[in-house]
Amino acid sequence: MQRYFIYLAYEGTNYHGWQVQPNGVSVQECLQKALSTLLRVETEVVGAGRTDAGVHAKLMVAHFDSEKEDLNLALLTDKLNRLLPPDISVYRVCKVHPEAHARFDALSRTYKYYITSVKSPFNRHLKWRMHGSLNYELMNEAAKILFEYTDFTSFSKLHTDVKTNNCKIMQAEWIQEDETTWVFTVKADRFLRNMVRAVVGTLVEVGRGKMSIEEFRKVIELKDRCKAGASVPGHALFLVDIEYPAETFI
């Protein structure tokens, strides 16, 4: 069996997240159906992670196995794009080593969250419109505290099946993109369920003046999801990058 990585993107508005769901259409389901049709055999794909309903990916990676070691990868990419709906796009398909794993071998993942201060009919499903002003300088000061900790239980969805809530944060900062838009970029070796949206929601509490920087620190230390801010809407969240070791690829 030959293992392949698929690099793809999707606009998540019409999907119940990445993972196959019993009561809604998912990106994984669409990709598996397209691959199975083209390869003429039932084909399962394993994603680098999960994205929630409505969340987008500028770059997602998934792997699949095939008995065909000589697949025309450029042609497969083209045929997948013809078969997939317009809001899912495949960048490329590449060979990897048999033991390579899209999820477990990832060195890091990077997300971006977009906040805008104005109403626009063109980005309402891609940015979160905030009413009132935020102190982004304070929010950046609070974000730096994330580097000092590894246990982020306070920002994890309750009752998940993960063995550890430890993550290593490598980047966390707010940058102004234009006059009306701020972007939060966060990079880590792994993320917990709902973690980015909970972190952003808690930082927004700091930006609104409802939580001090020291209270933000206390939220992390208490390891209690109920102490953190509410999760922000998923439609403004993008998975933008996943990194792998060079030796993953053939």
Secondary structure, 3 states (H helix, E strand, C coil): CEEEEEEEEECHHHCCCCCCECCECCHHHHHHHHHHHHHCCCCCCEECCCCCCCCEEEEEEEEEEECCCCCCHHHHHHHHHHHCCCCEEEEEEEEECCCCCCCCCCCEEEEEEEEECCCCCCCCCCCEECCCCCCHHHHHHHHHHHHHCCECHHHCCCCCCCCCCECCEEEEEEEECCCCEEEEEEEECCCCCCHHHHHHHHHHHHHCCCCCHHHHHHHHHHCCHHHCCCCCCHHHEEEEEEECCHHHEC
